[in-house]
């Protein structure tokens, strides 16, 4: 190229850039002017319109009644029937934040950082075939078809297996692939007619008889057939039905003696795996526990009021059931008083979301912790970007979800494995900081309460009193493991 043309091209390029910058500046200034004009018009109207005609009345109204309530009432107005809210209650109940652990340093020495920590637990220690887990956290019950998709169910089975813990079939049918990939599988004996054949029950590492759960109490579930098309309906044997009903009551249990017969029946069919019950926390919790004790169960799973679900009526989520910390401490105390705390495994669920809460619950008397909502969020991780902002993330995970084919089960398996291992890693660090090397060494004596209500509920001494002051004031007893 002739060198004489170079200045021409440079000049043309610079001119183009300059023209673009000028155009951009003009557009910006124009946009700024338009925006300023619109905002001015809006603010003038906002500051001068009578209140009944002013858009700000929505802000004022939603300060009194939350946007959630306004939306839910709009959904009720649109449908004329009970609505179903995913993930449980948004209410704030008393939780584990009012408890802290006591660190070891001089009077009690910390454990050496290189010591092995035993995090294993045994479900049903008195059973013929006890179920031993490597870690104390586990997957809560989530049913295939009636709740989550096949891909999610398989990811949970693989993730729990990699972490050395269990998964639970929930109220849905037994998915063959779930049994194939799960290391430890609890089959939930629901009140429906499916998953009750002897050949199915014999595949369980434990059986959980379902009576209630925290988010929906013991109410019946009604599932339109359109939500169960395909593999789920075939496995459940409900093809052709317009509405699938999960009854509110176990048809085989109409008295405490019937529960004893059912427990014996399941124990015989399975050859002695742990047999337990799943209940929500009622005000007469001790009466429910007594019936379970008399029936000879190997474990009891209690769902607190913060438990989640695929979807449930807000009145059941918000206004039924004891909060988890109340349920746990009362249950642990009663089992201790009855002399069966070391014989019957106590599992707790309902709103657990971090390692500290799990370890505090174990100190209060739980043997293991099951989770659902937090686990589901962890395993979807950054996959939620496939749904938001146009669809809720549940469309990726639910059986009838419109985006379930975009869910990547391999990624979810790794995320779930990491989630469990990270939980346990933090709990191990906490144990060493307390001078302990085994989960079984953690007791209520390792806790202090930050407020009087938490202290009264848990019977944990107040943090602003020394142990000697507490003794002078009169001990109130202890609920957890001693």
C-alpha positions, 0 to 999 in steps of 0.5 A: 500500500502506498504510504500516502494513504496511511494518514487518510485511513488513520484520519478516517478511523479517528473520525469514525470513533469521534463520531460514535463518541459524539453520537453516544454523548448525544443519546446519553444526554437525550436519555438523561433529559427524557429520564429527568423529565419523566421522573419529574412528572412522576414525582410531581404527581406522587407529591400532589395526588390525593392519597386515594388516587396516589400510587404510594398507597400500595407502599403504605398498605404493604407496610401493614400487610406484607407483599407475600400476604397480598399475593397469596390472597390474590391467588386465593381470589383467583382460584377459590380454593386452598393454595399450595406454597412451596418450601414451607412457612416463612414465619420466624420461629425460635431457633438455634441462634440463641445457643452458643458452644463453649470453646476449649482452651485452658480449663479444657484443652482443645483436641490436637488438630491432626486427630481423627474425629468419629462422626458416625451414627447408628440408627436402630442400635437394638435392631437385628440389622442396625444401620450405620452411617458415616455422617450424622446428616442425611437426605430428608424424605422427598417422593419421586413423582409426587414431588421431585423428578427422576433426575433429582432423585437419582442425583440424591441417591448418588450424592448421599452414597458418596458422602456415606449417608442415607436417602429416603423414598418419601411418600412416592413409589420406589424408583429402581434407579434410586435403590441401584445408586443409593448406599443406604435407603430408607423406604417410607411406608406411606398411607397410600397403596404403593411401595408396600409389596414385600419384594419392595420392602425387602430392598430397604435398609430401614423402614419409616412409617409415615404419620405426619410431617412438619409442613403439612401435618397429617393432612391428606394430599390430593394430586391431579393425575396430570402431574403424575403422567408417565413413569411415576403413575406406572410405578404407583399403579394409578394410571387412569385415575383423575385424582391421586389421594394420599390418605390422612391416616394409615389404613392399618393403624387405628389404635396403638395396638395396631402400630405394634402389629405393623412394626412386627410385620415390617420387621418380619418382612425385612429380616430385622432392619430398623423400623421407625415412625415419621411424625410432626411435632404436636402439642401432645408430643409425649403421648405420640412418643409413648405409643411409638415406644410401646410399639417397639420402634427402632427410631423416631423421625420428628419434623418441626414446624419449619419443615418444607414441602413441595407445596402445602396450604399456608394454614398448615405450614404457618399455624400447625406444629411445634417449632423444631427446637421445642420438638427436639428438646421435649422429645429428647427429654421424654426419651431420656425419662423413659429410659430409652434414649440409648435404644431408640434413635432420635432423628430431627428435621425442619428448617436446618440450614447450616452446620452449627444448627445441626451440631447444636441439635445433636448436643440437645439430644438428636442423633441425626439430622435430615434436611430437604430444602437446604439440600435441594438449593445446594444441589441445584447451585448455579443451575438455577440460572437456567430458570430465573428470572422467568421461572422459579427454580422448582421448575427444574426439580419438580416432577411436572416441572417445565424445565426438568429436562435442563437439570444436570444430575451429574453436576447436582450429584457433585454439589450435593456430595460437597454440601454434605462433606462441607457440613461435616468438615465444619462440624469436625472443626467445632468438635476439635475446638471443644476438645472432643474427637467423637460426635457422641461426646457432644452434650448439652453441657457444651452449650450456653443460652443467650436469652431467657426464652431459649434457656427455658425451652432447652434447659441450657444455662444462661451465658451471663451466669457462671456455672456456680451461679447457675447451681446456686440459683437451682438447676432445672435439669437437662434435656439432651445427652448427658 
